[in-house]
Amino acid sequence: MAVSTVVKSTQALKLAIGTSTTTGGSSCSQYYQLPILTPPTVVDLHVPTVSSPPVLGTYTESSNHTVHDRTGQMFEISFSVLCNPNVLDLLCLYAYEDGDGTNILVGNYSPPNWINGATATDTQIIYIGGGGYEIQSGTTDNQDVYYVGCVCTSVEITHAIDSEGGKPVANVTFQTGYSPAYGDNFSDGAITVSNLAGTTGTDFDSWVFGDTYIDTDDESHRIHPYSYSISFARTIERVGWVDTTDFSPNGYVWSSGTSWDVSMNCVYKRDSQFDSIKANLVDSGVTNMRIGDNGTPFRVAIVGVVSDHSVDTGSAELRNSTTIKGMNDTEAVTGILSLEM
């Protein structure tokens, strides 16, 4: 067979995502096409090799002692999208099962049960249109690559007055223990896809001064922000395998001893307000950081403890950069992500 003349353009890649009807299943009633900014990660079936120790007196490796160990296989898919309200609600729903527009991660959060084959709404299917390959002869078309049993392990929102035209951007990571697959359902229109365009993303300069503060919502604690980033991350592990063909996992569990890693950073003008805020850098007390009002046009907030602070001297004026690590011991809010049209 001659060398193929097909060239796959990264610019032509498309991404669709939907919730499967069963954990790890391939059935989904509704997919959403997201406005990707950078090409998503394309991962083929590949796992690390494991070798037994060489027999004493031999000085080269033997293939008889080396195998691909698929019993612990995990694949990571990451992408960046322009983040409008609908996109953000969807991502928060996938991350911590709250995508109602307010998008609150509560302090007493418990993860769903990720059990292979169980009827649930807790894992996603990700299609990357054009991320596969095409066969020159035969009837099979593999121009898309897709991943079932995906769990969202991190969402980061970055939003700045001088980046992406002032629009918010979401950096997202999913993981799955199920093998990648190929097909043409996305490219051929065989699945139902709704397009979530990112053009309605809220401009950063729309933040509301009266509800933008550190610690207390009053005149002496309000800040003038230039940018913020807020991230929610967790670690999962696969458990066992149900067959020795695809090595699909029995399910997933939260990694032992880990919790949500939530943090928010804000870069803001260094001025007289800092005199009221500086005690929070060392007092070990619970601190609130909030930008925007009650969701119109956006509200981003966190409850936790100041974990880092620095002064940015790279701009014409001095700027503070403060990071809060989200935490709480009650049902109270740990973090909020809310955008409105």
Helices and strands as residue ranges (DSSP letters): G 10-12, E 14-19, E 31-33, E 36-38, E 49-51, G 63-65, E 66-68, E 75-82, H 85-96, E 104-106, E 114-115, E 124-129, E 133-134, E 141-142, E 144-160, G 164-166, E 169-176, E 181-183, E 193-195, G 204-206, G 209-211, E 213-214, E 225-233, E 236-239, E 251-254, E 261-269, H 274-277, G 278-281, E 287-291, E 298-312, E 319-326, E 333-339
